[in-house]
Amino acid sequence: MKNLIKKSLDRFWSLHRKYIKINLNLKDIHKGETCYIFGNGGSIKYYDEGNWGIYAYSDYDEDYKWVGIKFSASDTSLLSGIMTVIRPDLTDAYVTSYDLKIWKGWDSINSSYGMPIALEYESYDNIVQWSVADDRNPGDYYLYDRGKNTITYLGSIRPWVDPKTMAEMKPISFTARDGETVHGFLSLPVDSNGKNLPLIINPHGGPFGIQDQWRFNGETQFFVNRGYAVMQINFRGSGGYGKRFERIGYKRWGLEMQDDISDSVYWAVEQGIADPEHVCIYGASYGGYATMAGITLTPELYRCAVNYVGIWDIKMLYEQNGRWVDRAKRWFHNHVLDPKKDLDQLKKTSPNFHLDKIKAPLFIVHGRRDYNVRVEQAETLMDALDEKNIPYEVLIKREEAHGFTLEENKIELYGRMEEFFEKNLAKY
């Protein structure tokens, strides 16, 4: 077991020495309180390979500035964690050491940001369930009996997936046009030389506080398997990089947030990774907005686009029935824009004002039961495209909501996307 943990941590660190962030939440079951040590991510500052030391920095909360975590293994203790918290109002650090072998007072540990090892307790007995996963392995389950000091393989989440045939998800970073450092992930076809490839830019939804993470991503693997490079950018406003990075994205839809995505394309081309004539953009929800902004505000960058449950009219999103009321409206004003006071910005950044600029083939996907982004976004977009004689493809499902969930519909969706990208993006 020690070798398994060591191998997984070593691979994880070798890929993420500069870029990794970690989430760590602790829950005290006796007090019913949750201590969010890394609720929004903290940057790893140091890794001691000899002692498996990981020391992390977090600016998620003003009360918790520095946290050091050290993982180690021994014959008597499978895994131990040492946490050091320095609060800004104290000169001395709180230092607390917990040994997981006798750690009865905490209910769960959740190291969700790409950590290759996750822990789950089944009760307060000697049984611990382990899940070991990484970017190429969806996950394997093990059962550790601390009383007998034995470990048993239970099974795999997706046993049909051979990790050796899966693509790596490599951390990347680049400097945006205004000097801000932007991080993301790049996945390349396994049998390629990584040069001059057709590229899919895949911006995440949310957008605020959400982030693309280092993990196994079946969708990404699907596209990579078809010969496309896939790049996922944590543009400003994304979570996991501290409050400042999230806040500099407020009210920057279609502005610096979109510039980060555009700059990622320029970076991939400069690095020789992407063929500038074969770049498409595909995103869902806010990622759908970024897709529509991409092909209207920067139409020269993209050869095709897939708008999945996305937004093309910002004002319509604000006005849709039942979504933005009272305090939620204030949130929209402070995070997106005020459609009345920020009219110039609305006209500059809402794709419905720039439809004439579309050059790329567009595939529109939506569900009629979507209450986050109403299907009217897709319907009015199609009406406007029809009026201007701009061709498009469409897939709308009556029984689906904000993202397809029914197996037959997902099969149809990815089959259609495969055909769409083969027709508009693939190189022969």
TORKOL-4160 file (C-alpha; in steps of 0.2 Angstrom, whole numbers, padded with zeros to 4 digits, m for minus):
428
<pt num="1" X="0000" Y="0000" Z="0000"/>
<pt num="2" X="0014" Y="0012" Z="0004"/>
<pt num="3" X="0022" Y="0009" Z="m0013"/>
<pt num="4" X="0005" Y="0012" Z="m0021"/>
<pt num="5" X="0002" Y="0029" Z="m0012"/>
<pt num="6" X="0020" Y="0034" Z="m0015"/>
<pt num="7" X="0019" Y="0030" Z="m0034"/>
<pt num="8" X="0003" Y="0039" Z="m0036"/>
<pt num="9" X="0009" Y="0055" Z="m0026"/>
<pt num="10" X="0026" Y="0055" Z="m0036"/>
<pt num="11" X="0016" Y="0055" Z="m0053"/>
<pt num="12" X="0004" Y="0068" Z="m0046"/>
<pt num="13" X="0018" Y="0079" Z="m0041"/>
<pt num="14" X="0029" Y="0077" Z="m0056"/>
<pt num="15" X="0015" Y="0084" Z="m0067"/>
<pt num="16" X="0009" Y="0098" Z="m0054"/>
<pt num="17" X="0025" Y="0104" Z="m0046"/>
<pt num="18" X="0021" Y="0122" Z="m0051"/>
<pt num="19" X="0003" Y="0122" Z="m0053"/>
<pt num="20" X="m0006" Y="0111" Z="m0041"/>
<pt num="21" X="m0020" Y="0117" Z="m0029"/>
<pt num="22" X="m0029" Y="0107" Z="m0016"/>
<pt num="23" X="m0045" Y="0107" Z="m0007"/>
<pt num="24" X="m0046" Y="0100" Z="0010"/>
<pt num="25" X="m0062" Y="0101" Z="0021"/>
<pt num="26" X="m0063" Y="0094" Z="0039"/>
<pt num="27" X="m0079" Y="0091" Z="0048"/>
<pt num="28" X="m0080" Y="0089" Z="0067"/>
<pt num="29" X="m0094" Y="0077" Z="0070"/>
<pt num="30" X="m0096" Y="0081" Z="0088"/>
<pt num="31" X="m0098" Y="0100" Z="0086"/>
<pt num="32" X="m0106" Y="0099" Z="0069"/>
<pt num="33" X="m0094" Y="0112" Z="0062"/>
<pt num="34" X="m0085" Y="0111" Z="0046"/>
<pt num="35" X="m0067" Y="0119" Z="0045"/>
<pt num="36" X="m0064" Y="0124" Z="0027"/>
<pt num="37" X="m0045" Y="0124" Z="0027"/>
<pt num="38" X="m0044" Y="0124" Z="0007"/>
<pt num="39" X="m0062" Y="0127" Z="0003"/>
<pt num="40" X="m0057" Y="0137" Z="m0013"/>
<pt num="41" X="m0040" Y="0130" Z="m0016"/>
<pt num="42" X="m0022" Y="0134" Z="m0011"/>
<pt num="43" X="m0006" Y="0133" Z="m0020"/>
<pt num="44" X="0007" Y="0120" Z="m0016"/>
<pt num="45" X="0023" Y="0128" Z="m0011"/>
<pt num="46" X="0035" Y="0114" Z="m0007"/>
<pt num="47" X="0036" Y="0095" Z="m0009"/>
<pt num="48" X="0049" Y="0085" Z="0001"/>
<pt num="49" X="0050" Y="0069" Z="m0010"/>
<pt num="50" X="0060" Y="0060" Z="0004"/>
<pt num="51" X="0047" Y="0062" Z="0017"/>
<pt num="52" X="0032" Y="0064" Z="0006"/>
<pt num="53" X="0029" Y="0082" Z="0012"/>
<pt num="54" X="0016" Y="0093" Z="0005"/>
<pt num="55" X="0015" Y="0111" Z="0011"/>
<pt num="56" X="0001" Y="0122" Z="0004"/>
<pt num="57" X="m0004" Y="0140" Z="0004"/>
<pt num="58" X="m0022" Y="0146" Z="0004"/>
<pt num="59" X="m0030" Y="0163" Z="0004"/>
<pt num="60" X="m0048" Y="0156" Z="0004"/>
<pt num="61" X="m0052" Y="0164" Z="0020"/>
<pt num="62" X="m0045" Y="0178" Z="0030"/>
<pt num="63" X="m0044" Y="0168" Z="0046"/>
<pt num="64" X="m0033" Y="0155" Z="0038"/>
<pt num="65" X="m0018" Y="0161" Z="0029"/>
<pt num="66" X="m0005" Y="0147" Z="0029"/>
<pt num="67" X="m0008" Y="0129" Z="0031"/>
<pt num="68" X="0005" Y="0116" Z="0030"/>
<pt num="69" X="0000" Y="0098" Z="0027"/>
<pt num="70" X="0013" Y="0083" Z="0028"/>
<pt num="71" X="0008" Y="0066" Z="0023"/>
<pt num="72" X="0019" Y="0051" Z="0028"/>
<pt num="73" X="0017" Y="0032" Z="0029"/>
<pt num="74" X="0025" Y="0020" Z="0041"/>
<pt num="75" X="0022" Y="0002" Z="0047"/>
<pt num="76" X="0012" Y="0008" Z="0062"/>
<pt num="77" X="0003" Y="0022" Z="0054"/>
<pt num="78" X="m0004" Y="0020" Z="0036"/>
<pt num="79" X="m0006" Y="0039" Z="0034"/>
<pt num="80" X="m0003" Y="0054" Z="0045"/>
<pt num="81" X="m0007" Y="0072" Z="0043"/>
<pt num="82" X="0001" Y="0087" Z="0051"/>
<pt num="83" X="m0009" Y="0104" Z="0049"/>
<pt num="84" X="m0002" Y="0121" Z="0054"/>
<pt num="85" X="m0013" Y="0136" Z="0053"/>
<pt num="86" X="m0007" Y="0154" Z="0055"/>
<pt num="87" X="m0020" Y="0167" Z="0058"/>
<pt num="88" X="m0016" Y="0185" Z="0054"/>
<pt num="89" X="m0022" Y="0191" Z="0071"/>
<pt num="90" X="m0009" Y="0180" Z="0080"/>
<pt num="91" X="0010" Y="0180" Z="0079"/>
<pt num="92" X="0011" Y="0161" Z="0084"/>
<pt num="93" X="0004" Y="0147" Z="0074"/>
<pt num="94" X="m0008" Y="0134" Z="0079"/>
<pt num="95" X="0000" Y="0118" Z="0077"/>
<pt num="96" X="m0011" Y="0102" Z="0078"/>
<pt num="97" X="m0005" Y="0084" Z="0074"/>
<pt num="98" X="m0018" Y="0071" Z="0069"/>
<pt num="99" X="m0014" Y="0053" Z="0066"/>
<pt num="100" X="m0027" Y="0045" Z="0055"/>
<pt num="101" X="m0025" Y="0028" Z="0063"/>
<pt num="102" X="m0033" Y="0035" Z="0079"/>
<pt num="103" X="m0042" Y="0050" Z="0071"/>
<pt num="104" X="m0060" Y="0047" Z="0078"/>
<pt num="105" X="m0066" Y="0064" Z="0080"/>
<pt num="106" X="m0067" Y="0069" Z="0062"/>
<pt num="107" X="m0080" Y="0063" Z="0050"/>
<pt num="108" X="m0072" Y="0065" Z="0033"/>
<pt num="109" X="m0057" Y="0071" Z="0024"/>
<pt num="110" X="m0060" Y="0078" Z="0006"/>
<pt num="111" X="m0045" Y="0082" Z="m0004"/>
<pt num="112" X="m0055" Y="0085" Z="m0020"/>
<pt num="113" X="m0043" Y="0095" Z="m0031"/>
<pt num="114" X="m0035" Y="0081" Z="m0041"/>
<pt num="115" X="m0027" Y="0072" Z="m0027"/>
<pt num="116" X="m0024" Y="0054" Z="m0032"/>
<pt num="117" X="m0029" Y="0048" Z="m0015"/>
<pt num="118" X="m0046" Y="0051" Z="m0007"/>
<pt num="119" X="m0051" Y="0044" Z="0010"/>
<pt num="120" X="m0068" Y="0038" Z="0016"/>
<pt num="121" X="m0073" Y="0031" Z="0033"/>
<pt num="122" X="m0086" Y="0018" Z="0034"/>
<pt num="123" X="m0089" Y="0020" Z="0053"/>
<pt num="124" X="m0078" Y="0022" Z="0068"/>
<pt num="125" X="m0071" Y="0004" Z="0067"/>
<pt num="126" X="m0054" Y="m0001" Z="0059"/>
<pt num="127" X="m0060" Y="m0001" Z="0041"/>
<pt num="128" X="m0055" Y="0012" Z="0029"/>
<pt num="129" X="m0060" Y="0013" Z="0011"/>
<pt num="130" X="m0047" Y="0021" Z="m0002"/>
<pt num="131" X="m0050" Y="0027" Z="m0019"/>
<pt num="132" X="m0035" Y="0029" Z="m0030"/>
<pt num="133" X="m0037" Y="0039" Z="m0046"/>
<pt num="134" X="m0028" Y="0051" Z="m0058"/>
<pt num="135" X="m0030" Y="0059" Z="m0075"/>
<pt num="136" X="m0029" Y="0042" Z="m0084"/>
<pt num="137" X="m0037" Y="0031" Z="m0071"/>
<pt num="138" X="m0055" Y="0034" Z="m0066"/>
<pt num="139" X="m0052" Y="0026" Z="m0050"/>
<pt num="140" X="m0049" Y="0010" Z="m0040"/>
<pt num="141" X="m0056" Y="0005" Z="m0023"/>
<pt num="142" X="m0047" Y="m0003" Z="m0009"/>
<pt num="143" X="m0052" Y="m0008" Z="0008"/>
<pt num="144" X="m0039" Y="m0006" Z="0022"/>
<pt num="145" X="m0041" Y="m0016" Z="0038"/>
<pt num="146" X="m0031" Y="m0006" Z="0051"/>
<pt num="147" X="m0033" Y="m0020" Z="0064"/>
<pt num="148" X="m0026" Y="m0034" Z="0053"/>
<pt num="149" X="m0015" Y="m0022" Z="0043"/>
<pt num="150" X="m0021" Y="m0029" Z="0027"/>
<pt num="151" X="m0028" Y="m0021" Z="0011"/>
<pt num="152" X="m0040" Y="m0028" Z="m0002"/>
<pt num="153" X="m0043" Y="m0023" Z="m0019"/>
<pt num="154" X="m0062" Y="m0020" Z="m0021"/>
<pt num="155" X="m0064" Y="m0015" Z="m0039"/>
<pt num="156" X="m0063" Y="m0001" Z="m0052"/>
<pt num="157" X="m0075" Y="0013" Z="m0056"/>
<pt num="158" X="m0074" Y="0009" Z="m0075"/>
<pt num="159" X="m0065" Y="m0008" Z="m0076"/>
<pt num="160" X="m0066" Y="m0007" Z="m0095"/>
<pt num="161" X="m0054" Y="0008" Z="m0096"/>
<pt num="162" X="m0036" Y="0004" Z="m0098"/>
<pt num="163" X="m0026" Y="0018" Z="m0091"/>
<pt num="164" X="m0011" Y="0015" Z="m0102"/>
<pt num="165" X="m0022" Y="0020" Z="m0117"/>
<pt num="166" X="m0028" Y="0036" Z="m0110"/>
<pt num="167" X="m0021" Y="0053" Z="m0113"/>
<pt num="168" X="m0012" Y="0063" Z="m0099"/>
<pt num="169" X="m0020" Y="0079" Z="m0093"/>
<pt num="170" X="m0005" Y="0091" Z="m0092"/>
<pt num="171" X="m0005" Y="0107" Z="m0082"/>
<pt num="172" X="0000" Y="0122" Z="m0092"/>
<pt num="173" X="0001" Y="0141" Z="m0089"/>
<pt num="174" X="0004" Y="0157" Z="m0099"/>
<pt num="175" X="0004" Y="0175" Z="m0097"/>
<pt num="176" X="m0011" Y="0184" Z="m0103"/>
<pt num="177" X="m0010" Y="0201" Z="m0113"/>
<pt num="178" X="m0011" Y="0211" Z="m0097"/>
<pt num="179" X="0002" Y="0201" Z="m0087"/>
<pt num="180" X="m0010" Y="0190" Z="m0077"/>
<pt num="181" X="m0004" Y="0172" Z="m0076"/>
<pt num="182" X="m0018" Y="0160" Z="m0082"/>
<pt num="183" X="m0017" Y="0141" Z="m0078"/>
<pt num="184" X="m0026" Y="0127" Z="m0087"/>
<pt num="185" X="m0024" Y="0109" Z="m0093"/>
<pt num="186" X="m0019" Y="0102" Z="m0110"/>
<pt num="187" X="m0023" Y="0084" Z="m0116"/>
<pt num="188" X="m0015" Y="0077" Z="m0132"/>
<pt num="189" X="m0018" Y="0062" Z="m0142"/>
<pt num="190" X="m0008" Y="0047" Z="m0136"/>
<pt num="191" X="0000" Y="0043" Z="m0153"/>
<pt num="192" X="0003" Y="0061" Z="m0158"/>
<pt num="193" X="0019" Y="0071" Z="m0158"/>
<pt num="194" X="0010" Y="0085" Z="m0150"/>
<pt num="195" X="0012" Y="0097" Z="m0164"/>
<pt num="196" X="0001" Y="0106" Z="m0176"/>
<pt num="197" X="m0015" Y="0097" Z="m0170"/>
<pt num="198" X="m0033" Y="0102" Z="m0172"/>
<pt num="199" X="m0038" Y="0109" Z="m0155"/>
<pt num="200" X="m0054" Y="0110" Z="m0145"/>
<pt num="201" X="m0055" Y="0124" Z="m0133"/>
<pt num="202" X="m0067" Y="0119" Z="m0119"/>
<pt num="203" X="m0071" Y="0133" Z="m0107"/>
<pt num="204" X="m0080" Y="0128" Z="m0091"/>
<pt num="205" X="m0097" Y="0134" Z="m0084"/>
<pt num="206" X="m0101" Y="0143" Z="m0069"/>
<pt num="207" X="m0091" Y="0154" Z="m0071"/>
<pt num="208" X="m0086" Y="0161" Z="m0054"/>
<pt num="209" X="m0078" Y="0149" Z="m0041"/>
<pt num="210" X="m0079" Y="0134" Z="m0054"/>
<pt num="211" X="m0063" Y="0127" Z="m0060"/>
<pt num="212" X="m0057" Y="0113" Z="m0072"/>
<pt num="213" X="m0048" Y="0100" Z="m0062"/>
<pt num="214" X="m0034" Y="0088" Z="m0064"/>
<pt num="215" X="m0044" Y="0072" Z="m0065"/>
<pt num="216" X="m0050" Y="0058" Z="m0076"/>
<pt num="217" X="m0062" Y="0067" Z="m0089"/>
<pt num="218" X="m0072" Y="0055" Z="m0100"/>
<pt num="219" X="m0077" Y="0068" Z="m0112"/>
<pt num="220" X="m0060" Y="0075" Z="m0114"/>
<pt num="221" X="m0054" Y="0057" Z="m0117"/>
<pt num="222" X="m0067" Y="0055" Z="m0130"/>
<pt num="223" X="m0061" Y="0070" Z="m0140"/>
<pt num="224" X="m0043" Y="0066" Z="m0138"/>
<pt num="225" X="m0046" Y="0048" Z="m0144"/>
<pt num="226" X="m0053" Y="0056" Z="m0160"/>
<pt num="227" X="m0037" Y="0065" Z="m0163"/>
<pt num="228" X="m0040" Y="0082" Z="m0156"/>
<pt num="229" X="m0030" Y="0091" Z="m0143"/>
<pt num="230" X="m0041" Y="0098" Z="m0129"/>
<pt num="231" X="m0037" Y="0113" Z="m0119"/>
<pt num="232" X="m0047" Y="0118" Z="m0103"/>
<pt num="233" X="m0042" Y="0136" Z="m0096"/>
<pt num="234" X="m0046" Y="0142" Z="m0079"/>
<pt num="235" X="m0048" Y="0160" Z="m0085"/>
<pt num="236" X="m0050" Y="0174" Z="m0072"/>
<pt num="237" X="m0065" Y="0172" Z="m0061"/>
<pt num="238" X="m0062" Y="0153" Z="m0059"/>
<pt num="239" X="m0060" Y="0146" Z="m0042"/>
<pt num="240" X="m0045" Y="0137" Z="m0034"/>
<pt num="241" X="m0033" Y="0152" Z="m0036"/>
<pt num="242" X="m0038" Y="0163" Z="m0022"/>
<pt num="243" X="m0051" Y="0177" Z="m0020"/>
<pt num="244" X="m0041" Y="0190" Z="m0029"/>
<pt num="245" X="m0041" Y="0179" Z="m0045"/>
<pt num="246" X="m0060" Y="0176" Z="m0044"/>
<pt num="247" X="m0064" Y="0194" Z="m0040"/>
<pt num="248" X="m0054" Y="0201" Z="m0055"/>
<pt num="249" X="m0067" Y="0191" Z="m0066"/>
<pt num="250" X="m0082" Y="0200" Z="m0059"/>
<pt num="251" X="m0091" Y="0211" Z="m0072"/>
<pt num="252" X="m0078" Y="0205" Z="m0085"/>
<pt num="253" X="m0089" Y="0193" Z="m0096"/>
<pt num="254" X="m0083" Y="0196" Z="m0114"/>
<pt num="255" X="m0069" Y="0206" Z="m0108"/>
<pt num="256" X="m0053" Y="0200" Z="m0099"/>
<pt num="257" X="m0062" Y="0183" Z="m0095"/>
<pt num="258" X="m0064" Y="0181" Z="m0114"/>
<pt num="259" X="m0047" Y="0188" Z="m0118"/>
<pt num="260" X="m0039" Y="0174" Z="m0107"/>
<pt num="261" X="m0048" Y="0161" Z="m0118"/>
<pt num="262" X="m0042" Y="0170" Z="m0134"/>
<pt num="263" X="m0024" Y="0171" Z="m0127"/>
<pt num="264" X="m0024" Y="0152" Z="m0123"/>
<pt num="265" X="m0027" Y="0150" Z="m0142"/>
<pt num="266" X="m0013" Y="0161" Z="m0146"/>
<pt num="267" X="m0002" Y="0152" Z="m0134"/>
<pt num="268" X="m0006" Y="0135" Z="m0141"/>
<pt num="269" X="m0002" Y="0141" Z="m0158"/>
<pt num="270" X="0015" Y="0150" Z="m0153"/>
<pt num="271" X="0020" Y="0133" Z="m0144"/>
<pt num="272" X="0017" Y="0124" Z="m0161"/>
<pt num="273" X="0003" Y="0113" Z="m0152"/>
<pt num="274" X="m0012" Y="0119" Z="m0162"/>
<pt num="275" X="m0014" Y="0122" Z="m0181"/>
<pt num="276" X="m0021" Y="0140" Z="m0181"/>
<pt num="277" X="m0033" Y="0135" Z="m0195"/>
<pt num="278" X="m0040" Y="0121" Z="m0185"/>
<pt num="279" X="m0047" Y="0127" Z="m0169"/>
<pt num="280" X="m0064" Y="0125" Z="m0162"/>
<pt num="281" X="m0073" Y="0130" Z="m0146"/>
<pt num="282" X="m0085" Y="0120" Z="m0136"/>
<pt num="283" X="m0093" Y="0125" Z="m0119"/>
<pt num="284" X="m0108" Y="0122" Z="m0109"/>
<pt num="285" X="m0118" Y="0135" Z="m0098"/>
<pt num="286" X="m0106" Y="0150" Z="m0096"/>
<pt num="287" X="m0095" Y="0140" Z="m0107"/>
<pt num="288" X="m0109" Y="0141" Z="m0120"/>
<pt num="289" X="m0108" Y="0160" Z="m0118"/>
<pt num="290" X="m0089" Y="0160" Z="m0120"/>
<pt num="291" X="m0092" Y="0149" Z="m0136"/>
<pt num="292" X="m0104" Y="0162" Z="m0143"/>
<pt num="293" X="m0093" Y="0177" Z="m0138"/>
<pt num="294" X="m0078" Y="0168" Z="m0146"/>
<pt num="295" X="m0087" Y="0166" Z="m0163"/>
<pt num="296" X="m0094" Y="0184" Z="m0162"/>
<pt num="297" X="m0081" Y="0194" Z="m0154"/>
<pt num="298" X="m0066" Y="0185" Z="m0161"/>
<pt num="299" X="m0073" Y="0176" Z="m0176"/>
<pt num="300" X="m0055" Y="0174" Z="m0184"/>
<pt num="301" X="m0050" Y="0162" Z="m0171"/>
<pt num="302" X="m0062" Y="0148" Z="m0173"/>
<pt num="303" X="m0066" Y="0136" Z="m0187"/>
<pt num="304" X="m0082" Y="0129" Z="m0178"/>
<pt num="305" X="m0092" Y="0130" Z="m0162"/>
<pt num="306" X="m0103" Y="0120" Z="m0150"/>
<pt num="307" X="m0115" Y="0130" Z="m0139"/>
<pt num="308" X="m0121" Y="0118" Z="m0126"/>
<pt num="309" X="m0135" Y="0125" Z="m0114"/>
<pt num="310" X="m0127" Y="0141" Z="m0117"/>
<pt num="311" X="m0131" Y="0160" Z="m0116"/>
<pt num="312" X="m0131" Y="0171" Z="m0131"/>
<pt num="313" X="m0142" Y="0186" Z="m0124"/>
<pt num="314" X="m0136" Y="0192" Z="m0107"/>
<pt num="315" X="m0151" Y="0203" Z="m0104"/>
<pt num="316" X="m0162" Y="0188" Z="m0108"/>
<pt num="317" X="m0153" Y="0178" Z="m0094"/>
<pt num="318" X="m0156" Y="0193" Z="m0082"/>
<pt num="319" X="m0174" Y="0194" Z="m0086"/>
<pt num="320" X="m0179" Y="0176" Z="m0087"/>
<pt num="321" X="m0194" Y="0172" Z="m0076"/>
<pt num="322" X="m0189" Y="0166" Z="m0058"/>
<pt num="323" X="m0170" Y="0167" Z="m0060"/>
<pt num="324" X="m0164" Y="0184" Z="m0054"/>
<pt num="325" X="m0175" Y="0192" Z="m0041"/>
<pt num="326" X="m0171" Y="0203" Z="m0026"/>
<pt num="327" X="m0154" Y="0199" Z="m0019"/>
<pt num="328" X="m0150" Y="0188" Z="m0034"/>
<pt num="329" X="m0152" Y="0203" Z="m0045"/>
<pt num="330" X="m0140" Y="0213" Z="m0035"/>
<pt num="331" X="m0128" Y="0198" Z="m0037"/>
<pt num="332" X="m0130" Y="0199" Z="m0056"/>
<pt num="333" X="m0127" Y="0218" Z="m0056"/>
<pt num="334" X="m0111" Y="0215" Z="m0046"/>
<pt num="335" X="m0104" Y="0200" Z="m0055"/>
<pt num="336" X="m0111" Y="0201" Z="m0073"/>
<pt num="337" X="m0118" Y="0218" Z="m0076"/>
<pt num="338" X="m0133" Y="0229" Z="m0074"/>
<pt num="339" X="m0142" Y="0229" Z="m0091"/>
<pt num="340" X="m0148" Y="0247" Z="m0088"/>
<pt num="341" X="m0133" Y="0256" Z="m0080"/>
<pt num="342" X="m0120" Y="0246" Z="m0090"/>
<pt num="343" X="m0129" Y="0247" Z="m0107"/>
<pt num="344" X="m0113" Y="0251" Z="m0117"/>
<pt num="345" X="m0104" Y="0235" Z="m0109"/>
<pt num="346" X="m0120" Y="0225" Z="m0113"/>
<pt num="347" X="m0119" Y="0230" Z="m0131"/>
<pt num="348" X="m0100" Y="0226" Z="m0132"/>
<pt num="349" X="m0101" Y="0209" Z="m0124"/>
<pt num="350" X="m0118" Y="0201" Z="m0127"/>
<pt num="351" X="m0116" Y="0190" Z="m0143"/>
<pt num="352" X="m0134" Y="0195" Z="m0149"/>
<pt num="353" X="m0127" Y="0212" Z="m0154"/>
<pt num="354" X="m0114" Y="0204" Z="m0165"/>
<pt num="355" X="m0122" Y="0190" Z="m0174"/>
<pt num="356" X="m0117" Y="0196" Z="m0191"/>
<pt num="357" X="m0099" Y="0192" Z="m0187"/>
<pt num="358" X="m0102" Y="0173" Z="m0186"/>
<pt num="359" X="m0091" Y="0164" Z="m0199"/>
<pt num="360" X="m0090" Y="0147" Z="m0190"/>
<pt num="361" X="m0102" Y="0132" Z="m0192"/>
<pt num="362" X="m0112" Y="0132" Z="m0176"/>
<pt num="363" X="m0120" Y="0117" Z="m0167"/>
<pt num="364" X="m0133" Y="0122" Z="m0154"/>
<pt num="365" X="m0138" Y="0110" Z="m0140"/>
<pt num="366" X="m0152" Y="0113" Z="m0126"/>
<pt num="367" X="m0164" Y="0104" Z="m0115"/>
<pt num="368" X="m0182" Y="0111" Z="m0114"/>
<pt num="369" X="m0183" Y="0108" Z="m0095"/>
<pt num="370" X="m0168" Y="0119" Z="m0092"/>
<pt num="371" X="m0172" Y="0131" Z="m0078"/>
<pt num="372" X="m0154" Y="0138" Z="m0077"/>
<pt num="373" X="m0153" Y="0144" Z="m0095"/>
<pt num="374" X="m0170" Y="0143" Z="m0102"/>
<pt num="375" X="m0172" Y="0135" Z="m0119"/>
<pt num="376" X="m0178" Y="0152" Z="m0126"/>
<pt num="377" X="m0160" Y="0156" Z="m0127"/>
<pt num="378" X="m0158" Y="0143" Z="m0140"/>
<pt num="379" X="m0174" Y="0147" Z="m0149"/>
<pt num="380" X="m0171" Y="0165" Z="m0150"/>
<pt num="381" X="m0154" Y="0162" Z="m0157"/>
<pt num="382" X="m0161" Y="0150" Z="m0170"/>
<pt num="383" X="m0174" Y="0163" Z="m0175"/>
<pt num="384" X="m0160" Y="0176" Z="m0177"/>
<pt num="385" X="m0149" Y="0165" Z="m0187"/>
<pt num="386" X="m0164" Y="0160" Z="m0198"/>
<pt num="387" X="m0167" Y="0178" Z="m0201"/>
<pt num="388" X="m0150" Y="0182" Z="m0207"/>
<pt num="389" X="m0148" Y="0165" Z="m0217"/>
<pt num="390" X="m0134" Y="0159" Z="m0206"/>
<pt num="391" X="m0134" Y="0140" Z="m0206"/>
<pt num="392" X="m0132" Y="0130" Z="m0190"/>
<pt num="393" X="m0136" Y="0112" Z="m0183"/>
<pt num="394" X="m0147" Y="0109" Z="m0168"/>
<pt num="395" X="m0151" Y="0096" Z="m0155"/>
<pt num="396" X="m0165" Y="0100" Z="m0142"/>
<pt num="397" X="m0172" Y="0087" Z="m0131"/>
<pt num="398" X="m0189" Y="0089" Z="m0122"/>
<pt num="399" X="m0185" Y="0079" Z="m0107"/>
<pt num="400" X="m0168" Y="0086" Z="m0104"/>
<pt num="401" X="m0163" Y="0100" Z="m0092"/>
<pt num="402" X="m0146" Y="0109" Z="m0089"/>
<pt num="403" X="m0136" Y="0096" Z="m0097"/>
<pt num="404" X="m0141" Y="0079" Z="m0104"/>
<pt num="405" X="m0143" Y="0065" Z="m0092"/>
<pt num="406" X="m0152" Y="0051" Z="m0101"/>
<pt num="407" X="m0141" Y="0038" Z="m0109"/>
<pt num="408" X="m0149" Y="0038" Z="m0126"/>
<pt num="409" X="m0148" Y="0056" Z="m0127"/>
<pt num="410" X="m0130" Y="0057" Z="m0122"/>
<pt num="411" X="m0126" Y="0044" Z="m0135"/>
<pt num="412" X="m0135" Y="0054" Z="m0148"/>
<pt num="413" X="m0126" Y="0070" Z="m0142"/>
<pt num="414" X="m0109" Y="0064" Z="m0143"/>
<pt num="415" X="m0112" Y="0055" Z="m0159"/>
<pt num="416" X="m0118" Y="0071" Z="m0167"/>
<pt num="417" X="m0103" Y="0081" Z="m0159"/>
<pt num="418" X="m0091" Y="0068" Z="m0166"/>
<pt num="419" X="m0099" Y="0070" Z="m0184"/>
<pt num="420" X="m0098" Y="0089" Z="m0182"/>
<pt num="421" X="m0080" Y="0090" Z="m0177"/>
<pt num="422" X="m0075" Y="0077" Z="m0190"/>
<pt num="423" X="m0084" Y="0088" Z="m0203"/>
<pt num="424" X="m0077" Y="0105" Z="m0197"/>
<pt num="425" X="m0061" Y="0102" Z="m0187"/>
<pt num="426" X="m0053" Y="0086" Z="m0192"/>
<pt num="427" X="m0037" Y="0086" Z="m0203"/>
<pt num="428" X="m0034" Y="0073" Z="m0216"/>
